[in-house]
Amino acid sequence: MSDDAEFDFTGLKSLVDDPTSNKTMITVLAISAIILVYTSVDLSNLNKEVRELKDSENQWQISFDLDTISFQDTVILSDGEQRQFDYEITETQIPDDYRVGNIAVIISYSETSGLPADPADSVSSTIRQTSMEAQWNDEGNTLSGSSNDASDIELMLQTYPDFDGLTTNGTGLNSYQVLQPWTQSGFGVGTLSVVVELNTQSPPFLTDSDEEVTVAVQVTIFKANATSP
């Protein structure tokens, strides 16, 4: 057979020229096109509905039930004395489904020597880092402070990550999934150590040797709730 032989289109031409074949082919192509268009539109609508359903189900509002655990000590400190106060926060003190959000400490005192023209003493305090699982490096912490005018010293330790007690939003397929970030255990459980130091100030020729100092600890605990808006 010669390499220059041309392809014989006679059979194809006969098929195209046949009116019955043409009608059948056109009908098949038309039906295929209709099915393709219908399927594409149906899939597009289905995807839109799924996305809308998913988006509506994914949005949740997270609120918090709050409660507190409190400790308090009032002691007499001597001039130059430094004393450590340890407070144990245990799982048995925390109700079911609650977690420890943060710990606030207030150190208060007043000038009680009764000496004339006696200036307020100087008090400093620090929350000492312990093995308690907490956000020790959080920027919102206030782990130390001082006062020389008898004003309160306010300290704060963030224990649970990102907790501020305010209502927030979350996403998830159900409430269980949404609340998972707020149900981690262990944070804020352990020993809280507060160190307080007193340095008295005395008027000339008189001696102020001690002062009464109160350490108040408020542990904020929370329970998270999720509702679909």
MOUR-V775264 format. One line per field, one symbol per residue. phi: phi as a letter, one per 30 degrees, with the letter a starting at -180 (. if undefined). psi: psi as a letter, one per 20 degrees, with the letter a starting at -180 (. if undefined). A space follows every 50 residues. Layout:
phi=???
psi=???
This chain:
phi=.ddcddddceddddddddeddddddddddddddddddddddddddddddd dddddddddbccbbdcabcbbabbbccdeidbbcccbcccdddcdeicbd dabcbbcbabdbdiddhddddcbbbbdddbdedaddcddddbcaaabbbi ddcccbbdcceidbicdbcbbldadedddedcbdcjdickcccccbbcbd cbdeibbccaadbccccbcdcbbdbbbdd
psi=pqhjpqpojggghhghiohggggggggghggggggggggggghghghggg ggggghhhpqpprppqrqpqqppproqqpiqpqppppporhhipqpjqqo grpqpppqrrojhjqpkorqrppqqpoppaipormhjphiqniqrrpjjj qqpoqpppgppjpjiqprqrqrhrhgghigijjprhpjpbppppppppoq pqrpjrpoirqpppoppoopqqpqqpqp.
